[in-house]
Amino acid sequence: MSEQREMKEASPGYRTVTIFVAGIAVIALVALVTVGVLQNKPLPQKYKYGIVMDAGSSHTALYIYQWPAEKDNNTGRVTQTDSCRVDGPGISSYASNPRGAGESLGDCMLKARQAVPSSRHGETPLYLGATAGMRLLNIENASASDAVFQAVEAALHSSPFSFRGARILSGQEEGAFGWVTVNYLDDRLTQGQETTGALDLGGASTQISFVSARFDGTESPHNLMTFRLYGNDYNLYTHSYLCYGKDQALRKMLALQTASGPTSLSDPCFHPGYIRTRDYSELYASPCVARSKPQASPRNFTLKGTGDFDSCRTAVKKIFDFSKCNFSRCSFNGVFQPELQGSFGAFSAYYFVLDFLNLTDTSAPMETIKDKLREYCATPWADMQRQHPSTKVKYLAEYCFSGTYILTLLTEGYNFTADTFKEITIIRKIKGSDAGWTLGYMLNLTNMIPAEAPDAPPAAPRRLRVHHGAHGPAAGGPSPLHHLHPQQDSVLQPAQDRMS
């Protein structure tokens, strides 16, 4: 028997079978181990992405957002993963060179290609929303506005992303989507908490939006938006003031000061020792002030700073009209505004100006804030340049005006008192995402906010359910906000931006 066993073991066939069986056993063991390891190892998270370009009056910025793919349209948390500031001015500045508007976006689009996984490029929605700068250009020269958009669209169509269109947002949309962004990022919508008001300040317009329990649209119905988000109803007051962004507000103040066509102007909103020659045609090259250009004026005037905060504030107040109000209460220029309610988040230029001035602590006494502005404005221009050598001269020269304007807008314009001013938080980011309208815009267009709470019975996803005041387009109740394509109006009809 032992001889037979030795003969079998010595035969080639026996050895082959033994090796084959042993190999199968090893493969099976490796497979079992691998399955066990994979079962205990968490699978990598898959994400979807969205891109929104904010074409503002002074510059364009690109924002990239992501959310868990398996939670799309329901409870997926959207976060900002990257951003890019386009070099150069806003696209409205390319009216005489439309092609340059599209070309200016190239570097940021390259950054987006690198930031979004290539496997997701084709399904990643890309939107461009233009705000007050393009609103003004469209008023001034509609054909130039169209040419700029054509160039921008051509550039974005050539990207690997799913370009969904470029359009001008109404001021009311800008304000409403900013409010959505702030409250979404702060988890106030999903939890049904008291919401935060939104204060947005750009170069050409400014927006105020807040929920008011006392505002039902009876007065000034076009300022009312009714939202149903995550099973909760919100009555949102929102208004946008065209020509009251900080850059256009400065134009308005200078226009009042040069109404007689002087060759020299002493301006309290600029530092002592600041001198600059200004061109009358350049100053009045905006629909916000064009009609007030003096009939007979020299080509230039010399602007000389005197650095007096109190006199600056007096000059700034003159661009507001507080003399008329046909409602129970108003902000300025005869615009209805209900009583302020709750806390507010102030972002965009509010943050950048007040952060530079070290005035983001709104809990400080109002007189302390004024004293700091007095000291800042009175600082000689030579000292300012020496202290801030890396700051662009244009911005550095205008911070005295911008800080004074912000304080005047909030207290005189929007009626914040010394006590309610402390309810304002100056913010740039919330949980890593920039505050602004872009996230709220994308949340709407990608169906990321359901009207009903996530634990409600399954239903087809709907966009923000909105109706517009007592006389809105959906007389029978809230209606979904339409998908926003270029040149397509929204159910959310724009309020009339005030240029006066």
Secondary structure, DSSP 4 states (H G I P E B T S, - for coil): -HHHHHHHHHSHHHHHHHHHHHHHHHHHHHHHHHHHHHHHSPPPPPEEEEEEEEE-SS-EEEEEEEEEGGGTTTTPPPEEEEEEEPSSS-GGGGTT-HHHHHHTTHHHHHHHHHHS-GGGGGG-EEEEEE-HHHHHHHHH-HHHHHHHHHHHHHHHHTSSSEEEEEEEPPHHHHHHHHHHHHHHHTTTTTTTPPP-EEEEE-SSEEEEEEE-TT--SSSSGGGEEEEEETTEEEEEEEEEEET-SHHHHHHHHHHHHTTT--SEEEETTS-TT-EEEEEHHHHT-STTTGGG--SS--SEEEEEE---HHHHHHHHHTTS--S--SSSSBSSTT-B-PPP-S-EEEEEHHHHHHHHTT---TTS-HHHHHHHHHHHHTS-HHHHHHH-TTS-HHHHHHHHHHHHHHHHIIIIIS---TTGGGGEEE-SEETTEE-SHHHHHHHHHTT-S-SS-TTSPP------EEE-STT-S-TTS-EEPPP--TTPPPSSPPP-----
